[in-house]
Amino acid sequence: MKRLNQLEASVAIVLIMLAGCSCVHPDPETTLPEEQKEEQEHKAEEQQGKEGQDDGQPEDLEDLKSTVPVTQDWIFSNRPSIIIRMENPNAVAVTADAKVRIFSDMKQEICVVEKSMDVPAGATVEMEISTEQDLAPGFYRATCFVNKKAARYFVFGISPFQIESAPDKQPDFDSFWETGKAQLAAVDMNAELTEITRKSTDKCKVYLVEMNSVPDGLDGEPVVIRGYYLEPQDGKPHPVLMHFYGYDTQKNPAKLSCPGANNGDFAELYLSHRGQYINNRPADKREPDGKGDFENIYGDWFAYHFGDKDSYYYRGAFLDCVQGVRFMATRPTSDMENLFAEGSSQGGALCYAAAALSDIPFTAIAPNVAFLGDFPDYFRIVSWPGDTARANQGSMTDEEMFAFLSYFDTKNLATRISCAVWATSGLQDGTCPPHTNMAPFNNLPSSDKQMNFYPEMQHDYPRSWNSDIMQFFKTRIKNR
């Protein structure tokens, strides 16, 4: 799994890297991806009780070489069409006994499909396997075997735009966020800019910006948040592009690079919300800015004040995004009628939050493999962050816990969004699985929206991410 938490010097690379941002699992290097765990479990089940069985083939024959290519981007209408390609390296025909086990993404076995055919000597043939019955809209896990050997494990989708992830907003959902926004409006932003001269050019200056945001609760001192701000130098208003980060690294975070100046087309803000990225780096792990060490005081962000909606980490983090928008509105080179945002993983969730809560309407957002979607189902599909939630659940019942989480669920925030949306999902994502990406997307009231599925992508970003989202944004710029 690629790590996606580094800024690069050039703007093009920065857009790609921050669009992807870091994997949201706290320790991806030490955790086996969910899809690999499932594959191992299915392999073990298949092998159980089969040692010593005769598969009917002479012992001196070579195994068939079996592959399962992607068909229809592994998105189907009613029934899957799974192709198993088999190459016979032997000088005699070999019988291929294929088995496909299909589970829901919540690990319920749906069916087992078996099929046999003879593969002629030296030939390559394809076998198509489907189900006898239509499958309900959703995502499914398929494990394919040929002659008891695993050929491929993958996730496919059935009519994903018909998946229902009904909003579960509490009665005070809107008033809760209006109260937070009113608290934010009363905070003196007191923004301070420090130029990063090594990164600035004649066309664009690069600054470290520091500003106040809401306290970690209904009272207390404002929290200082930071970001890298890119300001065009031609004195004209420019479309605004917000960048939001993925889940940062808890232990020994890597050195954070500062983006270089852009070509002057956009005014940009790379926002570091509370406790993460710039706010989680000592001076020697940042671009020199004359400031001291910054330290994360929140521990595991998802767990911080878990259960208390008024002081929970993501209340502050979401309002930090709103404050970032308000900062950009104070700058003379910002054309706030053309407001855009992009981000991946946690950054994708922050895109949804910013668009849902900002008083200044967004023109378009691009969330990739978005985090924080449909918690009740999310916790059933993969282990994290559900295991963190359970560890911090305390005396809350499940009903109480999910009621608390509903204030921060992107499927509920999506109901407040009217701008254009370009969203992406990796079908093999074991961190923010596709169901959790569809939950906010299917609840968007906007008709100007597009979900792009990448059949073999895990928790990553598409290679064409930068060019795709910039094309999407540029075609929606309003000329004044």
C-alpha positions in Angstrom: 0.0 0.0 0.0 1.5 3.3 -1.0 2.0 6.0 1.6 0.2 9.2 0.5 1.3 11.8 3.1 4.1 13.7 1.5 4.0 17.1 -0.2 6.3 17.5 -3.2 8.0 20.6 -4.5 6.2 21.1 -7.8 2.5 22.0 -7.7 1.5 19.2 -10.1 3.0 16.6 -7.9 1.7 18.2 -4.7 -1.8 18.0 -6.1 -1.5 14.4 -6.7 0.2 13.5 -3.4 -2.2 15.6 -1.3 -5.1 14.4 -3.2 -4.1 10.9 -2.1 -2.8 12.0 1.3 -1.9 9.4 3.9 -3.6 6.1 4.4 -6.1 6.5 7.1 -5.1 3.4 9.0 -2.7 4.6 11.8 0.0 2.0 11.1 -0.4 0.7 7.6 3.1 -0.8 7.5 2.4 -3.2 10.3 -1.2 -4.0 9.4 -2.2 -6.6 6.8 -4.7 -5.1 4.4 -8.2 -6.3 5.1 -8.6 -7.8 1.6 -5.4 -9.9 2.2 -6.8 -11.1 5.5 -10.0 -12.2 3.9 -8.1 -14.0 1.1 -6.1 -15.9 3.6 -9.2 -16.9 5.5 -10.9 -18.2 2.4 -7.7 -20.1 1.3 -7.6 -21.8 4.7 -11.3 -22.7 4.5 -10.8 -24.2 1.1 -7.8 -26.3 2.2 -9.5 -27.5 5.4 -10.1 -31.3 5.2 -8.7 -31.6 1.7 -5.2 -32.8 2.3 -4.6 -36.1 0.7 -7.5 -35.9 -1.7 -6.9 -36.9 -5.2 -7.9 -34.3 -7.8 -8.0 -36.9 -10.6 -4.9 -35.5 -12.4 -1.7 -37.4 -13.0 1.0 -36.3 -10.5 3.5 -35.4 -13.2 1.2 -32.8 -14.9 1.9 -29.1 -14.4 -0.8 -27.0 -12.9 -3.0 -24.9 -15.1 -2.0 -21.2 -15.1 -5.1 -19.4 -14.1 -5.9 -15.7 -14.1 -9.0 -13.6 -13.6 -8.9 -10.4 -15.7 -11.0 -7.4 -15.0 -14.3 -7.3 -16.9 -16.7 -4.3 -17.0 -14.5 -2.6 -14.3 -16.1 -5.2 -12.0 -19.3 -3.2 -11.8 -22.3 -5.1 -12.9 -26.1 -4.5 -13.1 -27.6 -7.6 -11.7 -25.2 -10.6 -11.9 -21.5 -10.7 -12.1 -19.7 -11.9 -15.2 -16.4 -13.4 -13.8 -14.0 -14.6 -16.5 -11.4 -17.2 -15.5 -8.6 -17.6 -18.1 -6.8 -20.9 -18.0 -3.6 -21.9 -19.8 -2.7 -25.5 -20.1 1.1 -26.0 -20.4 0.8 -29.8 -20.7 0.8 -32.0 -23.8 -2.5 -33.6 -22.8 -5.9 -32.2 -22.0 -6.6 -31.2 -18.3 -9.9 -30.9 -16.6 -10.4 -27.6 -14.9 -12.7 -27.6 -11.8 -13.5 -24.0 -11.0 -15.2 -22.7 -7.8 -16.1 -19.2 -7.0 -17.2 -18.3 -3.5 -19.2 -15.1 -3.2 -19.6 -13.2 0.1 -21.2 -9.9 0.8 -18.8 -7.1 1.8 -20.1 -7.7 5.4 -18.8 -11.3 5.2 -22.1 -13.2 4.7 -21.8 -16.1 2.3 -24.1 -15.6 -0.7 -23.4 -18.6 -2.9 -20.8 -21.0 -4.2 -20.7 -21.5 -8.0 -18.9 -24.5 -9.5 -18.1 -25.3 -13.1 -15.9 -27.7 -15.0 -14.5 -27.9 -18.5 -11.6 -29.6 -20.3 -8.7 -27.4 -21.4 -7.0 -28.9 -24.5 -3.3 -29.5 -24.6 -1.3 -26.3 -25.0 -4.5 -24.2 -25.2 -5.7 -21.2 -23.4 -9.5 -21.0 -22.7 -11.8 -18.8 -20.8 -14.6 -19.8 -18.6 -17.4 -17.4 -17.6 -19.0 -17.8 -14.2 -22.1 -16.0 -12.9 -24.8 -16.5 -10.3 -28.1 -18.2 -10.9 -29.9 -15.4 -9.1 -29.7 -11.6 -9.3 -27.7 -10.0 -6.5 -29.0 -7.0 -4.5 -27.2 -3.7 -5.0 -24.0 -3.7 -3.1 -20.4 -4.8 -3.1 -19.3 -8.5 -2.9 -16.1 -10.4 -2.3 -15.3 -13.2 -4.8 -12.6 -15.9 -4.3 -11.8 -17.9 -7.4 -10.2 -21.3 -7.3 -9.1 -23.7 -10.1 -8.4 -27.2 -9.2 -8.4 -26.1 -5.5 -5.7 -23.5 -6.1 -6.6 -19.8 -5.5 -6.7 -17.9 -8.7 -7.8 -14.5 -7.5 -9.6 -12.7 -4.7 -11.4 -9.4 -5.5 -14.3 -7.1 -4.7 -17.0 -6.3 -7.3 -20.1 -4.2 -7.3 -23.7 -4.7 -8.3 -25.7 -1.5 -9.2 -23.8 0.7 -6.7 -25.8 3.8 -7.4 -28.8 1.9 -6.0 -27.2 1.2 -2.7 -29.2 2.7 0.1 -27.3 4.2 3.0 -30.1 6.2 4.6 -29.2 9.3 6.5 -29.4 8.9 10.3 -29.2 12.5 11.3 -30.3 13.3 14.9 -33.0 15.9 15.3 -30.5 18.6 16.3 -28.0 17.8 13.5 -28.4 21.1 11.7 -28.6 23.2 14.9 -25.5 21.4 16.3 -23.4 22.6 13.3 -25.0 26.1 13.3 -23.9 26.4 16.9 -20.4 25.4 16.0 -20.3 27.9 13.1 -21.6 30.7 15.4 -18.8 29.9 17.8 -16.3 30.0 15.0 -17.6 33.4 13.8 -16.9 34.8 17.3 -13.3 33.8 17.2 -10.7 36.4 16.2 -9.0 34.7 13.3 -5.8 36.8 13.8 -4.2 35.3 10.7 -0.4 35.8 10.5 1.6 35.2 7.3 5.3 34.2 7.2 6.7 34.1 3.7 8.7 30.9 2.7 11.0 32.8 0.5 12.8 29.8 -0.8 9.6 28.6 -2.4 8.3 31.9 -3.6 8.6 33.2 -7.2 7.6 36.4 -9.0 4.3 34.9 -10.1 3.3 33.4 -6.8 4.4 33.8 -3.1 4.3 30.9 -0.7 3.4 31.6 3.0 3.0 29.7 6.2 -0.3 31.0 7.6 -1.3 30.6 11.2 -4.8 31.4 12.4 -7.2 30.8 15.3 -10.1 28.4 15.2 -12.7 27.1 17.6 -11.6 25.7 21.0 -11.7 21.9 21.7 -15.2 22.3 23.1 -17.9 24.8 23.8 -15.5 27.0 25.7 -11.8 27.5 26.2 -9.0 29.1 24.3 -9.0 29.1 20.4 -6.8 26.5 18.8 -4.1 27.6 16.4 -4.2 25.9 13.0 -1.8 26.3 10.1 -1.4 25.9 6.4 0.6 26.7 3.3 -0.9 29.5 1.3 0.0 30.2 -2.3 -0.9 33.7 -3.5 -0.7 34.8 -7.1 1.2 38.1 -7.6 -0.6 39.7 -10.5 -3.1 41.5 -8.3 -6.1 39.9 -10.0 -8.8 37.6 -8.4 -8.2 33.9 -9.0 -10.2 30.8 -8.4 -9.6 29.3 -5.0 -8.4 25.7 -4.5 -8.4 24.2 -1.0 -6.4 21.0 -0.3 -7.2 18.7 2.6 -4.9 16.1 4.1 -5.4 12.4 4.8 -4.8 10.9 8.3 -1.4 11.8 9.5 1.2 9.5 11.0 1.0 8.9 14.7 4.6 7.8 15.4 7.7 9.6 14.2 6.0 11.5 11.3 8.0 12.1 8.2 9.5 15.4 7.3 6.8 17.6 5.7 7.7 19.4 2.4 6.2 22.7 1.6 4.6 23.1 -1.8 6.4 25.2 -4.4 4.8 28.3 -6.0 2.2 27.6 -8.6 1.8 29.2 -12.1 -0.5 31.8 -10.8 -3.8 30.3 -12.0 -5.2 29.5 -8.6 -5.0 30.9 -5.1 -4.4 27.8 -3.0 -4.5 26.8 0.7 -3.0 23.5 1.9 -4.8 23.4 5.3 -3.3 21.5 8.3 -6.3 21.1 10.6 -5.6 20.7 14.3 -3.0 18.3 15.5 -2.0 17.0 12.1 0.7 17.8 9.5 2.3 21.2 10.1 0.7 21.2 13.6 2.4 17.8 14.2 5.9 18.6 13.1 8.9 19.9 15.0 10.9 22.6 13.4 13.5 20.3 11.8 10.7 18.3 10.1 9.2 21.4 8.3 10.4 23.9 5.7 12.4 26.5 7.7 9.9 29.1 8.8 11.4 30.7 11.9 8.9 29.0 14.2 9.5 26.5 16.9 8.3 22.9 17.4 4.6 22.0 16.9 3.2 19.0 18.6 0.1 16.9 18.3 -1.8 17.1 21.7 -4.7 14.9 20.6 -3.2 11.4 20.6 -5.2 9.2 18.2 -7.4 11.7 16.5 -10.3 9.4 15.9 -10.4 8.5 19.6 -10.1 12.1 21.0 -13.0 12.8 23.3 -14.9 10.0 21.6 -18.6 10.1 22.7 -18.7 13.8 23.5 -20.0 15.5 20.3 -19.3 19.0 21.6 -15.5 18.3 22.1 -14.9 15.5 19.7 -11.9 15.8 17.4 -13.8 16.0 14.2 -16.1 18.8 15.4 -13.0 21.0 15.6 -11.4 19.6 12.5 -14.5 20.2 10.4 -14.8 23.7 11.6 -11.1 24.3 10.9 -12.0 23.7 7.2 -14.6 26.4 7.4 -12.1 28.7 9.0 -9.7 28.0 6.1 -12.4 29.0 3.6 -13.0 32.2 5.6 -9.3 33.0 5.6 -9.2 32.7 1.8 -12.2 35.1 1.6 -10.1 37.8 3.3 -7.4 37.7 0.6 -7.5 40.2 -2.3 -6.5 37.6 -4.9 -9.4 35.2 -4.0 -12.4 34.9 -6.3 -14.7 33.2 -3.9 -17.4 32.7 -6.6 -15.0 30.0 -7.9 -14.3 27.8 -4.8 -12.9 24.3 -5.2 -11.6 21.6 -2.9 -9.8 18.2 -3.2 -8.5 15.6 -0.8 -8.2 11.9 -0.3 -9.1 9.5 2.5 -9.6 11.8 5.6 -9.0 14.7 3.1 -12.0 13.4 1.1 -14.2 13.5 4.3 -12.9 17.1 4.9 -14.0 18.0 1.4 -17.5 16.9 2.2 -17.5 18.6 5.6 -16.2 21.9 4.1 -18.8 22.0 1.3 -21.6 21.1 3.8 -20.7 23.6 6.4 -19.2 26.6 4.6 -21.4 29.8 4.4 -19.6 30.5 1.1 -20.9 28.0 -1.5 -18.4 25.7 -3.1 -18.3 25.4 -6.9 -17.0 21.8 -7.0 -15.2 19.3 -4.8 -13.2 16.2 -5.5 -13.1 13.6 -2.7 -11.1 10.5 -3.4 -11.5 7.2 -1.3 -13.2 9.3 1.3 -13.1 8.4 5.0 -15.9 8.6 7.6 -18.8 7.3 5.6 -21.8 5.3 7.0 -20.3 4.2 10.4 -22.8 1.4 11.2 -21.9 -0.4 8.0 -18.3 0.7 8.0 -17.6 -1.0 11.3 -19.1 -4.3 9.9 -17.0 -4.3 6.7 -13.5 -3.6 7.9 -11.8 -3.6 11.3 -10.5 0.0 11.6 -11.7 2.5 12.8 -14.4 0.4 14.3 -11.9 -1.3 16.7 -10.8 2.1 17.9 -14.5 3.1 18.4 -15.2 -0.1 20.4 -12.1 0.5 22.6 -13.5 3.9 23.5 -17.2 3.1 23.6 -17.3 2.9 27.4 -20.8 2.6 28.7 -22.5 3.8 25.5 -24.8 1.3 23.8 -24.3 0.7 20.1 -27.3 2.9 19.4 -25.9 5.7 21.5 -22.5 5.4 19.8 -23.8 5.5 16.3 -26.1 8.4 17.3 -22.9 10.3 18.4 -21.0 9.4 15.3 -23.9 10.5 13.0 -23.0 14.1 13.5 -19.7 13.4 11.7 -20.9 10.9 9.1 -20.3 12.1 5.5 -23.6 10.5 4.4 -25.4 13.0 6.6 -23.2 16.0 5.7 -23.7 15.1 2.0 -27.4 16.1 2.3 -26.3 19.7 2.7 -24.2 19.8 -0.4 -25.3 21.3 -3.7 -22.1 21.8 -5.6 -20.6 19.6 -8.3 -18.8 16.5 -7.1 -16.1 14.4 -8.7 -15.6 11.3 -6.5 -13.4 8.2 -6.8 -13.4 4.8 -5.2 -11.0 1.9 -5.3 -12.9 -1.4 -5.3 -10.1 -3.2 -3.5 -9.8 -0.6 -0.8 -9.6 -2.3 2.6 -9.4 1.0 4.5 -12.2 3.1 3.1 -14.1 0.4 1.3 -16.4 1.3 -1.7 -19.6 1.0 0.3 -18.4 3.9 2.6 -17.6 6.0 -0.5 -21.1 5.4 -2.0 -22.8 6.4 1.2 -22.2 10.1 0.9 -22.3 10.1 -2.9 -25.7 8.5 -3.1 -27.1 11.1 -0.6 -25.9 14.1 -2.6 -28.8 16.1 -3.8 -26.7 17.6 -6.7 -27.2 16.1 -10.2 -23.8 17.3 -11.2 -21.9 14.4 -9.7 -19.7 11.6 -11.0 -18.3 8.5 -9.2 -15.3 6.9 -10.8 -14.5 3.3 -9.9 -11.0 1.9 -10.2 -11.4 -1.9 -10.1 -7.9 -2.8 -9.0 -7.1 0.2 -6.8 -6.7 -0.2 -3.1 -6.4 2.8 -0.7 -4.6 4.9 -3.2 -5.3 7.6 -5.8 -5.6 7.2 -9.6 -2.6 8.0 -11.7 -4.6 10.5 -13.6 -6.0 12.2 -10.5 -4.3 15.6 -11.0 -5.3 16.0 -14.6 -8.8 14.6 -14.0 -9.8 16.9 -11.2 -8.2 20.0 -12.7 -10.1 19.4 -15.9 -13.3 18.9 -13.9 -12.7 22.1 -12.0 -11.7 24.3 -14.9 -14.8 23.4 -16.9 -16.9 24.7 -14.0 -15.1 28.0 -13.4 -17.6 30.8 -13.7 -16.4 33.7 -15.7 -17.4 37.1 -14.3 
